[in-house]
Amino acid sequence: MLILIALIAAIFLFVVVPGFLSQILTHGGFNYPDPNNGKAPISYGLKSRWAEFKSSDGITLRGWYIPSDGPARGTIIYCHGLNRSKVEMLPRAQFGHQLGYNGLLFDLRHHGQSGGKVTSLGYYERLDVLGAVRYALEVEKAERPIILWGVSMGAVASLMAAADSPDVSAVISDSAFLSLADTVRHHWKLLIHLPAFPIADETLYAIGWRAGFPPGDLDSEKAVEHIGLRPILFVAAQGDRRMPPAIAEELYSHAQSPSKKLVILPGTRHGEGFNQARDAYELAVKDFLTQVKAR
């Protein structure tokens, strides 16, 4: 009887739990209204027009294009985090607009008002970002430089897209993870208080299988290396237990640009630096953008 109980427990722990978690992460219902539903660019005093375009693999994406009031200094594409929507990025877009930039905010696949049935935590979302870059340049005729500003999953997608696109001049990466493997193992230990091996590896495999990509290829560190000499601003929250500052420091160490920057915001949590330490955040972004040139 004890052997049977142990066997059932092992199956539950090593098969059912990773399978369930991977299902939630990749196929969870992220198309529900944002907690800030009802807010739009006009809520922040911004004039906008509806934007609808395709990702590089044909998914319909929807959002807002916010032109600058005068001659634009460039164009910022804003990328939200997991289980969020374009609404999350509106305060940042308001700041970018104040600095004289065009803005493009959109829902990543399987989020908000965009299409798609699967979330890949950044892997296929990079194709969404590439579609946004193409839309900004070809449809809106947006001014360069093109800057990607992403939070959490959106930061990972931005880094990976920049590695693939020479049209991107710079990236603002807020709370990105190091790699999918690293973050899955870290979250197992942090949230479930269990040894990462072998459960994390089972979860990693299940995520890749459900979303249809090699999990080892979702790697921000490699993307940073491929971005080369283009500048990156890494933002980390000092109180972030999910993506602690050490991750941003590691990514920063792999960036090759002499204009790379790292800012760690005290008294802030994961992805909340802009809301909780806005003055310091805005100062870092403003200083960083002065060094970004069109490609």
KEKETOR-938067 format. One record per residue: x, y, z of N, C-alpha, C, O, CB in turn. Coordinates in steps of 0.2 Angstrom, whole numbers. Each point is the difference from the previous one (the first is absolute). Glycine has a CB too. Layout:
> X; Y; Z; X; Y; Z; X; Y; Z; X; Y; Z; X; Y; Z
...
END
This chain:
> 4; -6; 0; -4; 6; 0; 4; 6; 0; -1; 5; -4; -8; -11; 10
> 15; 6; -2; 4; 6; 0; 3; 1; -6; 1; 6; -3; 1; -8; 15
> 0; -3; -16; 3; 0; -6; -4; 3; -5; 2; 5; -4; 5; -15; 6
> -14; 8; -2; -5; 3; -4; -1; 7; 1; 0; 4; -5; -5; -15; 4
> 5; 13; 7; -1; 7; 2; 6; 5; -3; -1; 5; -2; -6; -9; 13
> 13; 1; -10; 6; 3; -2; 0; 1; -8; 2; 5; -2; 4; -9; 12
> -8; -1; -13; -1; 0; -7; -5; 5; -3; 2; 4; -4; 1; -16; 4
> -9; 12; 3; -5; 5; -1; 3; 7; 1; -1; 5; -4; -8; -13; 6
> 12; 9; 4; 3; 7; 1; 5; 2; -5; 0; 6; -2; -2; -8; 14
> 6; -3; -14; 6; 2; -5; -3; 2; -6; 2; 5; -3; 5; -13; 9
> -12; 4; -9; -4; 2; -6; -3; 7; 0; 1; 4; -4; -3; -16; 2
> -1; 13; 8; -3; 7; 1; 5; 5; 0; -1; 5; -4; -8; -10; 11
> 14; 4; -4; 5; 5; 1; 4; 2; -6; 2; 5; -2; -1; -8; 14
> 1; -3; -16; 5; 1; -5; -4; 0; -7; 4; 1; -5; 5; -7; 12
> -15; 4; -7; -4; 0; -7; -6; 5; 0; 0; 4; -4; 4; -16; 3
> -8; 11; 6; -6; 4; 0; 1; 7; 2; -2; 5; -4; -4; -15; 8
> 10; 12; 1; 2; 7; 2; 3; 4; -6; -2; 5; -2; 3; -9; 14
> 5; 1; -15; 3; 3; -5; -5; 1; -6; 0; 5; -4; 11; -9; 7
> -15; -1; -5; -5; 1; -5; -5; 5; 1; -1; 4; -5; 3; -16; 3
> -4; 12; 8; -5; 5; 2; 2; 7; -1; -3; 5; -3; -2; -13; 11
> 11; 9; -5; 3; 7; 0; 2; 2; -7; -1; 6; -2; 6; -8; 13
> -2; -2; -15; 1; 2; -7; -6; 1; -4; 0; 5; -4; 10; -12; 5
> -16; 4; 1; -6; 1; -4; -2; 8; 2; -2; 3; -4; -1; -16; 4
> 3; 14; 7; -2; 7; 2; 4; 5; -3; -2; 5; -3; -1; -10; 13
> 10; 4; -11; 5; 5; -2; -1; 1; -8; 0; 6; -2; 8; -9; 11
> -9; -2; -12; -1; 1; -8; -7; 1; -3; 0; 2; -5; 11; -9; 5
> -16; 4; 4; -6; 0; -3; -5; 4; 5; -6; -1; -1; 8; -10; -5
> 0; 14; 11; -4; 3; 5; -4; 6; -4; 2; 2; -5; 6; -5; 15
> -14; 5; -7; -4; 5; -3; 2; 7; 1; -2; 3; 5; -7; -11; -3
> 14; 10; -6; 3; 7; 1; -4; 5; -4; 3; 5; -1; 8; -11; 3
> -16; 4; -5; -4; 5; -4; -6; 3; 4; -4; 4; -3; 7; -11; -7
> -3; 6; 16; -5; 4; 4; 2; 7; 1; 6; 2; -2; -8; -12; 8
> -3; 15; -5; 1; 7; 1; 6; 1; 5; 0; -3; 5; -12; 6; -9
> 16; 2; 2; 5; 2; 5; -3; 3; 6; -6; 3; 0; 14; 0; -9
> -5; -4; 15; -3; 3; 6; -1; 8; 0; -4; 3; 3; 10; -12; 3
> -2; 12; -11; -1; 7; -1; -5; 1; -6; 1; 6; -4; 10; -3; 9
> -15; -7; -7; -4; 0; -6; -4; 6; 0; -3; 3; 5; 2; -15; -5
> 0; 15; -6; -3; 7; 0; 5; 5; -2; -2; 5; -2; -7; -9; 10
> 15; 3; -6; 5; 5; -1; 3; -1; -7; 0; -5; -3; 3; 6; 15
> -2; 5; -15; 3; 0; -7; 5; 6; 0; 0; 4; 5; -11; -9; -10
> 14; 6; -1; 4; 6; 0; -3; 7; 2; 3; 4; 3; 3; -11; -12
> -12; 8; 7; -3; 6; 1; -1; 1; 8; 0; 6; 2; -7; -7; -12
> 7; -4; 14; 0; 0; 7; 7; 3; 3; 0; 3; 5; -7; -13; -5
> 12; 10; -4; 6; 3; 1; 2; 7; -4; 5; 2; 0; -1; -14; 4
> -10; 14; -7; 1; 6; -4; 4; -1; -7; 3; 5; -2; -3; 1; 13
> 0; -12; -13; 3; -2; -6; -4; -1; -6; -5; -4; 1; 14; -1; 6
> -8; 8; -13; -4; -2; -6; 3; -6; -3; 6; -1; 0; -8; 13; -2
> -2; -16; 0; 2; -7; -3; -4; -2; -6; -6; 3; -1; 10; -6; 12
> -2; -2; -14; -4; -3; -5; 1; -8; 1; 5; -2; 2; -4; 12; -11
> -7; -13; 7; 0; -7; 0; 5; -3; -4; 1; 2; -6; -13; -2; 9
> 16; -5; -1; 5; -4; -4; -2; -7; 0; -1; -3; 5; 10; 11; -2
> -9; -11; -9; -1; -7; -1; 5; -3; -5; 1; 3; -5; -13; -2; 8
> 16; -6; -1; 5; -2; -4; 1; -8; 1; -2; -3; 5; 8; 15; -6
> -1; -15; -3; 2; -7; 1; 6; -1; 3; 5; 4; -1; -12; -6; -9
> 8; -3; 14; 7; -2; 3; 3; -3; -6; -3; -1; -6; -1; -1; 17
> 11; 1; -10; 4; -3; -6; -3; -7; -2; 2; -3; -5; 8; 9; 9
> -14; -10; 0; -3; -6; -1; -7; 0; -1; -4; -5; 0; 13; 0; 6
> -12; 11; -7; -7; 1; -3; -5; 1; 6; -6; -1; -2; 10; -6; -7
> -2; 8; 15; -5; 1; 5; -3; 7; 0; 4; 4; -1; 2; -13; 8
> -12; 10; -6; -3; 7; 0; 1; 3; 6; -2; -3; 6; -6; 0; -14
> 11; 9; 8; 2; 4; 6; -3; 6; 0; -1; 3; -5; 12; -9; 6
> -14; 9; 5; -3; 6; 0; 2; 5; 6; 2; -3; 5; -12; -3; -10
> 10; 12; 3; 2; 5; 5; -1; 7; -2; -5; 2; -4; 14; -10; 7
> -5; 13; -1; 0; 7; -1; 6; 2; -3; 6; -1; 3; -15; 3; 6
> 9; 3; -13; 6; 4; -3; -1; 7; 3; -6; 3; -2; 7; -11; -8
> 4; 11; 13; -1; 6; 3; 6; 5; -3; 5; -1; 1; -10; -4; 10
> 3; 9; -16; 5; 4; -3; 2; 6; 4; -4; 2; 4; -1; -5; -15
> 11; 5; 10; 2; 6; 4; -3; 6; -2; -3; 0; -6; 14; -5; 7
> -11; 10; 3; -4; 6; -1; 4; 4; -6; -3; 4; -4; -2; -4; 16
> 11; 0; -12; 5; 3; -5; 4; -5; -3; -1; -6; 0; 0; 17; 7
> 7; -8; -10; 5; -4; -3; 2; -5; 5; 2; 1; 6; 2; 8; -13
> -4; -16; 6; 2; -5; 4; 7; -1; 1; 4; 0; -5; -15; -6; 2
> 13; 4; 9; 7; -2; 2; 1; -7; -2; 6; -2; 0; -5; 11; 9
> -6; -13; -10; 1; -7; -2; -7; -3; 2; -5; 3; 1; 18; -3; 1
> -13; -7; -2; -6; -3; 2; 2; -6; 5; 4; -4; -1; -9; 6; -11
> 0; -2; 17; 1; -5; 5; -6; -5; 0; -5; 2; -1; 11; 6; 8
> -4; -15; -7; -5; -5; -1; 0; -3; 7; 5; -2; 3; -3; 0; -15
> -8; 2; 15; -1; -2; 7; -2; -7; 1; -5; -2; -4; 3; 14; 7
> 5; -17; 1; -2; -7; 0; -2; -2; 7; 5; 1; 5; 2; -3; -15
> -13; 0; 12; -2; -1; 7; 2; -7; 2; 3; -4; -4; -13; 11; 2
> 9; -8; 8; 2; -7; 3; -6; -5; 0; -5; 1; -3; 13; 5; 10
> -6; -12; -4; -5; -6; 0; -6; 2; 4; 1; 3; 5; 9; -11; -6
> -15; 6; -2; -7; 1; 4; -1; 8; 1; -4; 1; 4; 6; -12; 2
> 0; 15; -11; -1; 7; 0; -3; 2; -7; -2; -5; -4; 11; 7; 13
> -9; 4; -11; -2; 2; -6; 3; 7; -2; 4; 2; 4; -15; -8; -3
> 10; 8; -7; 3; 7; -2; -2; 5; 5; 4; 5; 1; -5; -8; -13
> -4; 3; 16; -2; 5; 5; 5; 1; 5; 1; 5; 2; -13; -8; -4
> 16; -3; 4; 5; 1; 5; 6; 5; -3; 3; 3; 5; -5; -15; -2
> 2; 13; -9; 6; 4; -3; -2; 7; -1; 4; 4; -2; 0; -14; -3
> -10; 12; 6; -3; 7; -1; 4; 5; 4; 2; 5; -3; -13; -10; 1
> 12; 4; 9; 4; 5; 3; 7; 1; -3; 3; 6; 0; -9; -8; 10
> 9; -3; -12; 7; 1; -3; -1; 3; -7; 4; 4; -2; 0; -14; 8
> -9; 9; -10; -1; 3; -6; -2; 7; 1; 3; 5; -4; -7; -15; -1
> 1; 12; 10; -1; 7; 1; 7; 4; 1; 1; 5; -2; -12; -8; 8
> 15; 0; -2; 7; 3; 1; 4; 0; -6; 3; 5; -2; -3; -10; 13
> 0; 0; -15; 3; 0; -7; -3; 5; -4; 4; 3; -4; -2; -15; 5
> -8; 13; -1; -3; 6; -4; 2; 6; 2; 2; 5; -4; -12; -12; 2
> 11; 8; 9; 3; 7; 3; 7; 1; -3; 2; 6; 0; -10; -7; 10
> 11; -4; -11; 7; 0; -2; 1; 2; -8; 5; 1; -3; -2; -9; 12
> -9; 7; -12; 0; 1; -7; 0; -6; -5; 2; 1; -6; 3; 10; 9
> -7; -17; 0; 0; -6; -4; -7; -2; -3; -4; 1; 4; 15; -4; 3
> -11; 0; -12; -6; -4; -2; 0; -6; 4; 5; -2; 3; -5; 6; -15
> -6; -6; 13; -1; -7; 4; -5; -5; -3; -5; 2; -4; 7; 5; 14
> 0; -13; -10; -4; -5; -2; -1; -5; 6; 5; -3; 2; -1; 4; -14
> -10; -2; 14; -2; -5; 5; -4; -5; -3; -5; 2; -3; 6; 7; 12
> 0; -15; -7; -5; -5; -3; 0; -6; 5; 5; -1; 4; -2; 4; -16
> -8; -7; 11; 0; -7; 4; 4; -5; -3; -1; -1; -6; -11; 4; 10
> 16; -6; 0; 3; -6; -3; -5; -6; -1; -5; 0; 3; 16; 4; 3
> -9; -9; -10; -4; -5; -2; -3; -3; 7; 3; -1; 5; 4; -1; -16
> -14; -1; 10; -3; -3; 5; -1; 5; 6; -1; -3; 6; 5; -8; -10
> -4; 17; 3; -1; 5; 6; -4; 6; -3; 0; 1; -6; 11; -4; 11
> -15; 5; 0; -4; 6; -2; -5; -1; -6; -3; -5; -1; 12; 12; 6
> -8; -2; -10; -4; -1; -6; 3; -3; -6; -3; 0; -6; -2; 11; 10
> 11; -13; -3; 4; -4; -6; -3; -7; -1; -2; -3; 5; 12; 11; -3
> -8; -11; -7; -1; -7; -2; 5; -4; 3; 4; 2; 4; -10; 1; -14
> 5; -10; 8; 5; -5; 3; -3; -4; 5; -4; 3; 4; 13; 5; -7
> -7; -14; 4; -3; -5; 5; 6; -2; 5; -2; -4; 4; -7; 1; -13
> 15; 5; 8; 5; -3; 4; 5; 6; 2; 1; 4; -4; -2; -15; -2
> 3; 11; 12; 5; 4; 3; 7; -4; 0; 0; -6; 3; -9; 13; 3
> 14; -4; -8; 7; -4; 0; 5; 4; 4; 6; -2; 0; -9; -2; -11
> 1; 9; 16; 4; 3; 5; 6; 4; -4; 5; 2; 4; -8; -11; 4
> 2; 11; -14; 5; 4; -3; 3; -3; -7; 2; 4; -4; 1; 0; 15
> -4; -10; -12; 3; -3; -6; -3; 2; -6; 3; 3; -4; 0; -13; 11
> -10; 8; -7; -4; 2; -6; -2; 8; 0; -1; 3; -5; -3; -15; 4
> 4; 14; 7; -2; 7; 1; 5; 5; -3; -1; 6; -2; -4; -9; 12
> 11; 0; -11; 5; 4; -4; -2; 2; -7; 2; 5; -3; 7; -10; 10
> -13; 0; -10; -3; 1; -6; -5; 5; 0; -1; 4; -5; 4; -16; 2
> -6; 13; 8; -5; 6; 1; 3; 6; 0; -2; 5; -4; -5; -12; 11
> 13; 8; -4; 4; 6; 1; 3; 1; -7; 0; 6; -2; 3; -8; 14
> -1; -3; -16; 3; 2; -7; -6; 2; -4; 1; 4; -4; 8; -13; 6
> -15; 6; -1; -6; 3; -4; -1; 7; 2; -2; 4; -5; -3; -15; 4
> 6; 13; 7; -2; 7; 2; 6; 5; -3; -2; 5; -2; -4; -10; 13
> 12; 2; -11; 5; 4; -3; -1; 2; -8; 0; 5; -2; 8; -10; 10
> -10; -1; -11; -2; 1; -7; -6; 5; -1; 0; 4; -5; 5; -16; 3
> -10; 11; 6; -6; 4; -1; 2; 7; 1; -2; 5; -3; -5; -14; 7
> 11; 11; 1; 2; 7; 2; 3; 3; -6; -1; 6; -2; 2; -9; 14
> 4; -1; -15; 4; 3; -5; -3; 0; -7; 0; 5; -4; 9; -9; 10
> -13; -1; -8; -3; -1; -6; -7; 3; -1; -2; 3; -5; 9; -13; 4
> -11; 10; 6; -7; 3; 0; 0; 7; 3; -3; 4; -3; -2; -16; 4
> 7; 13; 5; 0; 6; 3; 6; 5; -2; 0; 6; 1; -6; -12; 9
> 11; 3; -14; 5; 4; -2; 4; 4; 6; 1; 5; -1; -7; -4; -11
> 6; -5; 17; 2; 3; 7; 8; 2; -1; 4; -4; -3; -13; -3; 9
> 11; 12; -2; 7; 2; 0; 4; -5; 4; -2; -3; 4; -2; 15; -5
> 10; -12; -2; 5; -4; 4; 4; 5; 5; -1; 6; -1; 2; -14; -9
> 2; 6; 15; 1; -7; 2; -6; -4; 2; -4; 3; 3; 16; 0; 0
> -12; -10; -4; -5; -4; 3; 3; -3; 7; 5; -3; 0; -10; 0; -12
> 1; 4; 17; 2; -2; 7; -5; -5; 3; -6; 2; -1; 12; 9; 3
> -4; -16; 0; -5; -5; 3; 1; 1; 8; 5; 0; 3; -4; -8; -13
> -7; 8; 13; 0; 1; 7; -5; -5; 3; -6; 0; -1; 8; 13; 0
> 1; -18; 4; -4; -6; 3; 0; -1; 7; 5; 2; 3; -3; -7; -14
> -7; 2; 14; 0; -2; 7; -1; -7; 1; -5; -3; -4; 0; 14; 7
> 9; -15; 0; 0; -7; 2; 0; -4; -7; 5; 0; -3; -12; 3; 14
> 1; -7; -12; 0; -3; -6; 1; 4; -6; 3; -2; -5; -11; -6; 10
> 5; 14; -5; 1; 5; -5; 7; 2; -1; 2; 2; -6; -13; 2; 8
> 15; -4; 3; 7; 2; 0; 4; -6; -4; 4; 2; -4; -5; 5; 15
> -1; -13; -9; 3; -6; -3; -1; 0; -8; 5; -1; -4; -6; -5; 15
> -5; 7; -12; -2; 1; -7; 3; 5; -4; 2; -1; -6; -13; -4; 9
> 12; 11; 0; 4; 6; -3; 7; -2; -1; 3; 2; -5; -11; 6; 11
> 11; -11; -1; 7; -2; -1; 1; -5; -6; 5; 1; -4; -3; 1; 16
> -6; -7; -12; 0; -5; -5; -1; 3; -7; 3; -1; -5; -6; -8; 13
> -2; 14; -8; -2; 3; -7; 6; 5; -2; 2; 0; -6; -14; -1; 9
> 15; 4; 2; 6; 5; -2; 5; -4; -3; 4; 2; -5; -7; 6; 14
> 5; -14; -6; 5; -5; -3; -1; -2; -7; 4; -1; -3; -2; -3; 15
> -9; 4; -14; -2; -2; -7; 0; 5; -5; -1; -1; -6; -5; -8; 12
> 5; 16; -3; -2; 5; -5; 5; 6; 1; 1; 3; 5; -13; -6; -4
> 16; 4; -7; 4; 6; 0; -3; 7; 0; 3; 5; 1; 5; -12; -7
> -15; 7; 5; -4; 6; 1; -1; 3; 7; -1; 6; 1; -5; -10; -11
> 8; 0; 15; -1; 2; 7; 7; 3; 2; 5; -3; -1; -14; -6; 3
> 8; 15; 0; 6; 4; 2; 2; -1; 8; 6; 0; 1; -9; 8; -10
> -2; -10; 13; 2; 0; 7; -6; -4; 3; -6; 0; -2; 13; 11; 2
> -6; -13; 7; -5; -4; 4; 0; 3; 7; 6; 1; 3; -5; -11; -11
> -7; 11; 11; 0; 1; 7; -3; -7; 2; -6; -1; -1; 4; 14; 0
> 6; -16; 5; -2; -7; 3; -2; 1; 7; 5; 0; 4; 2; -6; -13
> -13; 5; 11; -2; 1; 7; -2; -7; 3; -5; -3; -3; 1; 15; 1
> 8; -15; 6; -2; -6; 4; 0; -6; -5; -5; -4; 1; -2; 11; 7
> 11; -8; -12; 1; -6; -5; 3; -5; 4; 3; 0; 5; -2; 7; -15
> -3; -14; 8; 3; -5; 3; 6; -2; -4; 1; 2; -6; -12; -6; 11
> 16; 0; -2; 6; -2; -3; -1; -5; -6; 2; 1; -5; 4; 1; 16
> -10; -7; -9; -2; -5; -5; -6; -4; 2; -2; 1; 6; 14; -2; -10
> -16; -2; 0; -6; -4; 3; 2; -5; 5; -3; -1; 5; -2; 3; -16
> 11; -6; 9; 2; -5; 5; 2; 3; 7; -2; -3; 5; 6; -3; -15
> -1; 12; 10; 2; 3; 6; -6; 2; 4; 0; -1; 6; 11; 5; -11
> -16; -1; 2; -5; 3; 3; -5; -5; 3; -3; 0; 5; 4; 10; -12
> -2; -16; 3; -4; -5; 2; 3; -4; 6; -4; -1; 5; 0; -1; -16
> 10; 1; 11; 4; -3; 6; -1; 5; 6; -1; -2; 6; 9; -4; -13
> -7; 12; 6; 0; 5; 5; -7; 1; 3; -1; 0; 6; 10; 6; -11
> -14; -6; 1; -7; 0; 3; -2; -6; 3; -4; 0; 5; 1; 8; -14
> 5; -14; 7; -1; -6; 4; 2; 1; 7; -4; -2; 5; 5; -5; -15
> 5; 9; 11; 3; 1; 7; -3; 5; 4; -1; 0; 6; 11; -4; -11
> -12; 10; 1; -3; 6; 4; -7; -1; 2; -2; 1; 5; 10; 6; -12
> -12; -10; 2; -7; 0; 1; -3; -6; 3; -5; 0; 4; 4; 8; -13
> 4; -14; 7; -2; -6; 2; 4; -4; 6; -2; -5; 3; -3; 4; -15
> 11; 4; 13; 5; -2; 5; 2; -7; -1; 0; -4; 5; -6; 12; 3
> 7; -10; -14; 2; -7; -1; 7; 0; -4; 1; 5; -4; -13; -9; 4
> 16; -1; 0; 6; 0; -4; -2; 1; -7; -5; -3; -3; 11; -4; 12
> -2; 10; -13; -1; 2; -7; 1; -7; -4; -4; -1; -5; 8; 13; 7
> 0; -16; 0; 1; -6; -4; -3; -6; 3; 0; -1; 6; 11; 5; -10
> -15; -8; 0; -1; 0; -7; -7; 4; -2; -1; 0; -6; 8; -11; 5
> -10; 13; 6; -7; 3; -2; 0; 6; -5; -4; 0; -4; 0; -4; 16
> 9; 8; -10; 1; 6; -5; 1; -2; -7; -3; 3; -5; 7; 4; 15
> 0; -12; -11; 2; -3; -7; -6; -2; -3; -1; 0; -6; 12; -3; 10
> -16; -1; 0; -6; -3; -3; -4; 6; -2; -4; 0; -5; 5; -10; 12
> -2; 15; -3; -4; 6; -1; 3; 4; -7; -4; 2; -4; 1; -1; 17
> 9; -1; -13; 3; 4; -6; -1; -4; -6; -2; 3; -5; 11; 1; 12
> -9; -11; -7; -1; -4; -6; -8; 1; -2; -1; 0; -6; 10; -8; 10
> -13; 8; 1; -7; 0; -1; -2; 7; -3; -4; 0; -4; 2; -8; 14
> 5; 13; -8; -1; 7; -3; 2; 0; -7; -4; 2; -4; 6; 4; 15
> 4; -8; -12; 2; -1; -7; -5; -4; -5; -1; 2; -5; 13; 0; 9
> -14; -8; -1; -4; -4; -4; -7; 3; -1; -2; 0; -6; 8; -10; 11
> -9; 13; 0; -6; 3; -1; 0; 6; -5; -5; 1; -4; 2; -5; 16
> 8; 8; -11; 0; 6; -4; 4; -1; -7; 0; 5; -4; 0; 2; 15
> 3; -12; -12; 3; -2; -6; 7; 3; -2; 1; 3; -5; -13; -5; 2
> 16; 3; 8; 7; 2; -1; 5; -3; 4; -2; -3; 6; -3; 14; -9
> 11; -11; 1; 6; -3; 4; 1; 5; 6; 2; 5; -1; 3; -11; -9
> -6; 4; 17; 0; 4; 5; 7; 3; 1; 1; 5; 3; -10; -12; 2
> 14; 3; -7; 7; 3; 1; 2; 6; -5; 5; 3; 1; -2; -15; 2
> -8; 13; -8; 1; 6; -4; -2; 6; 3; 1; 5; -3; -2; -13; -7
> -3; 8; 15; -3; 6; 3; 5; 3; 5; 0; -2; 6; -12; -2; -8
> 17; 8; 0; 6; 1; 4; 2; 8; -1; 2; 2; -6; 2; -14; 5
> -6; 16; 6; 2; 7; -1; 7; 2; 0; 2; 4; -3; -13; -2; 9
> 15; -6; -3; 7; 1; 0; 3; -1; -7; 4; 4; -2; -3; -8; 14
> -3; -1; -15; 2; -1; -7; -2; 6; -5; 4; 2; -4; -4; -14; 6
> -6; 14; 0; -3; 6; -4; 4; 6; 1; 2; 4; -5; -13; -9; 6
> 13; 6; 5; 4; 6; 2; 6; 0; -4; 3; 5; -3; -8; -4; 14
> 9; -7; -11; 6; 0; -4; -1; 1; -7; 4; 3; -3; 0; -11; 11
> -10; 6; -11; -1; 1; -7; -2; 7; -2; 1; 2; -6; -4; -14; 5
> 1; 16; 6; -2; 7; -1; 7; 4; -2; -1; 5; -3; -9; -6; 11
> 15; -1; -5; 6; 3; -2; 2; 6; 3; -1; 1; 6; 0; -7; -16
> 2; 11; 6; 2; 7; 3; -6; 5; 1; 1; 5; 2; 10; -7; -8
> -17; -1; 4; -5; 5; 1; -2; 1; 8; 1; -5; 4; -6; 1; -15
> 3; 10; 13; 0; 1; 7; -6; -4; 3; -6; 0; -3; 11; 11; 1
> -5; -13; 8; -5; -3; 4; 0; 3; 7; 5; 1; 3; -4; -12; -9
> -7; 13; 9; -1; 2; 6; -3; -5; 4; -6; -2; -2; 5; 14; -1
> 4; -15; 8; -3; -5; 4; -3; 3; 7; 4; 4; 3; 5; -13; -8
> -15; 7; 6; -3; 3; 6; -2; -6; 5; -3; -5; -3; -2; 15; -4
> 7; -9; 13; -2; -6; 5; -3; 3; 6; 2; 6; 2; 7; -13; -6
> -14; 4; 7; -3; 2; 7; 4; -3; 5; 1; -7; 0; -12; 8; -5
> 13; 3; 10; 4; -3; 6; -3; -5; 4; 3; -5; 2; 3; 16; -2
> -13; -11; 0; -4; -4; 4; -3; -6; -4; -5; -3; 2; 3; 12; 5
> 4; -10; -13; -2; -5; -5; 2; -7; 2; 6; -1; -1; -7; 10; -8
> -3; -13; 12; 2; -7; 1; 0; -4; -6; 3; -6; 0; -7; 7; 12
> 0; 0; -17; -1; -4; -5; 5; 1; -5; 3; -5; -3; -15; 6; 4
> 14; 5; -3; 6; 1; -4; 4; 5; 3; 0; 6; -1; -6; -8; -9
> 10; 0; 15; 4; 4; 4; 6; 4; -3; 1; -2; -6; -3; -6; 15
> 4; 13; -6; 5; 4; -4; 6; -3; -3; 3; 2; -5; -7; 7; 13
> 6; -15; -4; 6; -4; -3; -1; -2; -7; 4; -1; -4; -2; -3; 15
> -9; 3; -13; -1; -2; -7; 2; 6; -5; 3; -1; -5; -12; -7; 9
> 6; 14; -2; 2; 6; -4; 7; 1; 0; 3; 2; -6; -14; 3; 8
> 15; -6; 3; 7; 1; 0; 4; -5; -4; 4; 2; -4; -5; 2; 16
> -2; -10; -12; 3; -5; -5; -1; 2; -7; 4; -1; -4; -6; -8; 13
> -4; 11; -11; -2; 2; -7; 5; 6; -2; 2; 0; -5; -14; -5; 6
> 12; 9; 4; 4; 6; -1; 8; -2; -2; 3; 4; -4; -11; 3; 12
> 10; -12; -4; 7; -2; -2; 1; -3; -7; 6; 0; -2; -5; -2; 15
> -6; 0; -16; 0; -3; -6; -1; 5; -6; 1; -1; -6; -4; -10; 11
> 1; 17; -3; -2; 5; -5; 7; 4; -2; 4; 1; 4; -15; 1; 1
> 12; -1; -12; 6; 2; -3; 0; 8; -1; 6; 2; -1; -5; -13; -4
> -6; 14; 5; 0; 7; -1; 3; 4; 5; -1; -1; 6; -10; 0; -12
> 15; 6; 4; 3; 5; 5; -5; 4; 3; 1; 4; 5; 9; -4; -11
> -16; 1; 3; -6; 4; 3; -5; -4; 4; -5; 2; 1; 7; 5; -11
> 0; -13; 11; -5; -4; 5; 0; 3; 7; 4; 3; 2; -1; -14; -9
> -9; 10; 10; -2; 3; 6; -3; -6; 4; -4; -4; -2; 3; 16; -3
> 2; -11; 12; -4; -4; 5; -2; 4; 5; 4; 4; 3; 3; -14; -6
> -14; 9; 5; -2; 4; 6; -4; -5; 4; -5; -3; -3; 4; 14; -4
> 2; -11; 13; -3; -4; 5; -4; 5; 5; 3; 4; 3; 6; -13; -4
> -16; 8; 1; -4; 5; 3; -2; -3; 7; -3; -5; 1; -2; 9; -12
> 7; 0; 16; -1; -2; 7; -8; 0; 2; -3; 4; -3; 15; 0; 6
> -14; -8; 1; -7; 0; 3; -5; -2; -5; -6; 3; 0; 10; 6; 7
> -2; -13; -12; -5; -1; -6; -1; -8; -1; 5; -4; 2; -2; 15; -7
> -8; -13; 2; -2; -7; -1; 1; -2; -7; 1; 5; -4; -8; -5; 14
> 6; -6; -12; 0; -2; -7; -4; 4; -5; -6; 0; 1; 8; -11; 4
> 1; 14; -9; -4; 3; -6; -3; 7; 3; -4; 3; -4; 2; -14; -1
> 3; 13; 11; -4; 6; 3; 5; 6; 0; -2; 5; 4; -6; -13; 2
> 14; 8; -8; 4; 5; 1; -2; 7; -3; 1; 5; 3; 8; -14; -4
> -13; 9; -5; -2; 6; -2; -5; 3; 4; -1; 6; 1; 3; -10; -12
> -6; 0; 14; -6; 3; 5; 3; 1; 7; -3; 5; 3; -5; -11; -10
> 13; 3; 9; 2; 0; 7; 6; 5; 1; 2; 2; 5; -6; -13; -3
> 8; 12; -7; 6; 4; 0; 0; 4; -7; 6; 0; -3; 1; -8; 11
> -12; 12; -9; -1; 3; -7; 6; 5; -1; 3; 0; -6; -15; -2; 6
> 14; 6; 4; 4; 5; -1; 7; -3; -2; 3; 3; -5; -9; 5; 13
> 8; -13; -4; 7; -3; -2; 0; -4; -6; 4; 1; -4; -2; -2; 16
> -8; -2; -13; -1; -4; -7; 0; 5; -6; 4; -1; -5; -11; -8; 12
> 3; 14; -6; 0; 5; -6; 6; 3; -1; 2; 2; -6; -14; 0; 9
> 16; 0; 2; 7; 3; -1; 4; -5; -4; 4; 3; -4; -5; 4; 15
> 1; -13; -9; 5; -5; -3; -2; -1; -7; 4; 0; -5; -3; -6; 16
> -8; 6; -13; -2; -1; -7; 2; 7; -4; 2; -1; -5; -12; -7; 9
> 9; 13; -1; 1; 7; -4; 8; 0; -1; 1; 2; -6; -11; 4; 12
> 14; -8; -1; 7; 1; -1; 2; -5; -6; 4; 1; -4; -2; 2; 16
> -5; -9; -11; 2; -6; -5; -2; 2; -7; 4; -1; -5; -6; -7; 14
> -4; 11; -10; -2; 2; -7; 4; 5; -3; 0; 0; -6; -11; -3; 9
> 14; 7; 1; 5; 5; -4; 5; -3; -3; 3; 3; -5; -6; 5; 14
> 5; -14; -8; 6; -4; -3; -2; -4; -6; 4; -3; -3; 1; 3; 14
> -12; -1; -12; -2; -4; -5; -1; 4; -7; -3; 5; 0; -3; -12; 9
> 9; 4; -14; 0; 3; -7; -3; -5; -4; 0; -6; 1; 11; 12; 1
> -14; -3; -8; -3; -4; -5; 5; -4; -4; 5; 2; -1; -14; 6; 0
> 7; -14; 0; 4; -5; -4; -1; 1; -8; 3; -3; -4; -4; -5; 14
END
